Amino acid sequence: MTIGLVGRKCGMTRVFTDAGVTVPVTVVEALPNRISQVKSDKTDGYRAVQVTIGGRRPSRVSKALAGHFAKANVAAGYASQEFRLNKGEGDALAAGAELKVDMFKAGQVVDVTGTTVGKGFAGTIKRHNFAGGMKTHGNSLSHRAPGSIGQRQTPGRVFKGKRMSGHMGVRNRTIENLRIVEVDVPRNLLLISGAVPGAEGGRVVVRPSVKAAGKARRQKLMPNKAPVAAKGAAPKAAPAAKGAAKADKK
């Protein structure tokens, strides 16, 4: 399933398991995502579902968007997100419906996409994890210098894409295989264990894990172990020993 939820990163807290172990979690508030359009192969060339979140004053919405939301009979939102649909997925979805946090469950593995925290102008050590220069043996000014970047007369220039100092952060990143610890349906909250990208208040997109779905599909097609016998089933009779079989013949 590729359909996800658009939410807001609220911050961090912790929860306690039944054994008394504390688990640090990130709180994501995912208010109901209103479906504003369901795209199909015939009309749009691909299958997708478009959702909108939040609220926006009618005076701040263009006439085109106002007509788009009015056609779906949903309130205007401040942001929209589109999720591609696989074959046979999302057939029951319709414009005007809502997607809520109850589509996820505790223990489920998800992928979270967000915009990373801005770090400003950073050097190569912080930005690219360079090792840096020697601390002693006459090195007094080049502890955190990037080092040589050129190639003499030939080609006589610096290649594009070389890892150098520059702006760090504010990139769209996806962190895979995070685990949902708890789903709070009344308050529209998801408690996620792991590194959720972005700063507090930033927008994030939570989707079911792609790798976990692929792993489950592979195990279904080629299981590593033989299926376990059902409870109450009679055990198979053990093969008779060769010596006993010869004695019966005599």
C-alpha positions in Angstrom: 0.0 0.0 0.0 1.5 3.3 -1.1 -1.1 5.7 0.3 0.2 7.7 3.3 -0.7 10.6 5.6 0.5 14.2 5.7 1.2 15.4 9.2 3.1 17.8 11.4 6.1 17.0 13.5 5.2 18.1 17.0 8.3 17.1 19.0 9.6 14.2 21.1 8.4 12.4 24.2 8.7 8.9 25.6 6.5 6.0 26.4 6.9 3.1 28.7 6.4 -0.6 27.8 4.7 -3.1 30.0 8.2 -4.2 31.2 9.0 -0.7 32.3 11.4 0.1 29.4 11.3 3.7 28.2 11.1 4.2 24.4 11.9 7.7 22.9 9.4 8.6 20.2 8.6 11.4 17.9 5.0 12.7 17.9 3.4 13.4 14.5 0.0 15.0 14.4 -1.8 13.8 11.3 -5.2 15.6 11.0 -7.7 14.0 8.7 -6.4 14.3 5.1 -9.4 15.2 2.8 -9.4 13.6 -0.6 -9.8 16.4 -3.2 -9.3 14.3 -6.3 -9.0 10.7 -7.5 -7.1 10.4 -10.7 -7.5 7.5 -13.2 -5.7 6.2 -16.3 -8.5 7.2 -18.6 -8.7 10.9 -17.7 -5.2 11.7 -16.3 -3.0 9.0 -17.7 -2.1 7.6 -14.3 -3.7 6.5 -11.0 -3.3 8.6 -7.9 -5.2 10.2 -5.0 -4.8 13.8 -4.1 -5.3 15.0 -0.6 -5.4 18.4 1.1 -4.7 19.3 4.7 -5.3 22.1 7.1 -7.6 25.1 6.5 -7.3 28.3 4.5 -9.5 31.4 4.3 -11.5 31.6 1.1 -10.0 35.0 0.3 -6.6 33.4 0.2 -7.6 30.8 -2.4 -7.5 31.4 -6.1 -10.6 30.9 -8.2 -9.2 27.9 -9.9 -8.4 26.2 -6.5 -11.7 27.2 -5.1 -13.5 25.5 -7.9 -11.3 22.5 -7.6 -12.1 22.0 -3.9 -15.8 22.9 -4.5 -16.1 20.1 -7.1 -14.8 17.6 -4.5 -17.0 19.2 -1.8 -14.1 19.7 0.6 -12.9 22.7 2.5 -9.9 24.5 1.1 -6.5 23.5 2.5 -3.2 25.2 2.7 -1.3 22.3 1.1 -1.9 19.4 -1.2 -0.2 16.0 -1.6 -0.5 13.3 -4.2 0.0 9.6 -3.7 0.4 7.2 -6.7 -1.8 4.2 -6.7 -0.7 0.7 -7.7 -2.9 -1.6 -9.7 -6.0 -2.6 -7.8 -5.3 -0.2 -5.0 -7.6 2.6 -3.8 -10.7 1.4 -5.7 -12.9 2.3 -2.7 -11.6 5.9 -2.4 -13.7 8.8 -3.5 -13.5 12.6 -3.5 -14.7 14.0 -0.2 -13.6 11.1 2.0 -11.0 11.4 4.7 -7.8 9.5 5.5 -7.1 9.2 9.2 -4.4 7.7 11.5 -6.4 4.5 11.9 -5.0 3.4 8.6 -1.8 2.6 10.5 -1.4 0.3 13.5 1.1 -0.1 16.3 4.2 -2.1 15.4 3.9 -1.2 11.7 7.1 -0.2 9.8 6.9 3.1 7.9 8.9 5.5 5.8 8.9 9.1 6.8 9.7 12.0 4.4 10.4 15.5 5.4 12.6 18.6 5.0 15.8 18.4 7.0 16.9 21.0 9.5 18.9 23.9 8.0 22.5 24.1 9.1 23.6 27.2 7.2 27.0 27.4 5.5 29.1 24.4 6.7 32.6 23.1 6.0 33.6 19.8 4.6 34.1 18.1 7.9 30.6 18.8 9.1 28.9 18.6 5.7 30.7 15.5 4.2 32.3 14.0 7.3 35.9 14.6 6.2 38.6 13.4 8.6 40.6 16.7 8.7 44.3 17.3 8.9 46.9 16.3 11.5 46.7 18.0 14.9 50.5 18.1 15.5 53.8 17.7 13.6 53.9 21.3 12.4 50.3 21.6 11.3 49.0 24.8 12.9 46.5 26.2 10.4 45.0 23.3 8.4 43.2 21.3 11.0 39.8 21.5 9.3 40.9 22.5 5.8 39.4 20.5 2.8 42.8 19.9 1.2 43.7 20.0 -2.5 40.9 20.3 -5.0 42.8 20.8 -8.3 44.6 18.6 -10.9 47.5 20.8 -12.1 47.5 22.0 -15.7 45.5 19.1 -17.0 42.5 19.5 -16.9 43.2 22.8 -15.1 39.8 23.1 -13.5 37.8 21.8 -10.6 35.3 19.1 -11.5 31.6 19.8 -11.0 30.0 17.9 -8.1 33.2 17.8 -5.9 32.4 17.6 -2.2 33.2 21.1 -0.9 31.9 23.6 1.7 28.5 24.9 1.1 24.9 25.2 2.3 23.9 22.2 4.5 20.4 21.0 5.2 16.9 22.0 3.9 16.8 18.9 1.7 13.9 16.6 1.1 14.9 13.3 2.7 13.2 10.0 3.5 14.1 7.9 6.5 13.2 4.3 6.0 12.0 1.5 8.3 10.8 3.4 11.3 8.4 1.7 13.7 5.1 3.0 14.9 5.0 2.5 18.7 1.4 3.8 19.3 -1.5 5.2 17.4 -3.7 7.7 19.2 -6.9 7.9 17.1 -8.9 10.4 19.2 -6.1 13.0 19.1 -4.9 12.1 15.6 -1.3 11.3 16.8 1.3 8.8 15.6 4.2 8.0 18.0 7.1 6.9 15.8 10.4 5.4 17.1 13.4 6.6 15.1 14.9 9.6 13.4 12.1 11.6 11.8 13.5 14.3 9.5 12.8 18.0 10.0 12.4 20.5 12.7 9.5 20.8 15.1 6.4 22.1 13.3 7.7 20.9 9.9 5.5 18.9 7.5 6.2 15.2 7.1 4.7 12.4 5.0 4.2 9.0 6.6 3.9 6.0 4.2 4.0 2.2 4.7 7.5 0.9 4.3 8.5 -0.1 0.8 11.2 -2.5 1.9 9.1 -4.2 4.5 6.4 -4.8 1.9 9.0 -6.3 -0.5 10.4 -8.5 2.2 6.9 -9.8 3.1 6.2 -10.5 -0.6 9.4 -12.4 -1.0 8.7 -14.5 2.1 5.3 -15.3 0.8 6.6 -16.4 -2.6 9.7 -18.3 -1.3 9.4 -19.1 2.5 12.6 -20.0 4.2 11.1 -22.5 6.4 8.5 -25.3 6.0 5.0 -24.3 7.1 4.2 -25.1 10.7 1.6 -27.9 11.2 -1.7 -26.7 12.6 -2.6 -27.4 16.2 -4.4 -30.6 16.8 -3.2 -32.2 13.5 -2.0 -35.8 13.8 1.8 -36.0 13.6 3.2 -37.9 10.7 4.4 -41.5 11.3 8.1 -41.9 11.5 9.6 -44.1 8.8 10.4 -47.6 10.0 14.0 -48.6 10.4 15.7 -50.7 7.7 16.5 -53.5 10.1 12.9 -53.8 11.3 11.7 -54.0 7.7 14.1 -56.9 6.9 12.9 -58.8 10.0 9.3 -58.5 8.9 10.1 -60.0 5.5 11.8 -63.0 7.1 
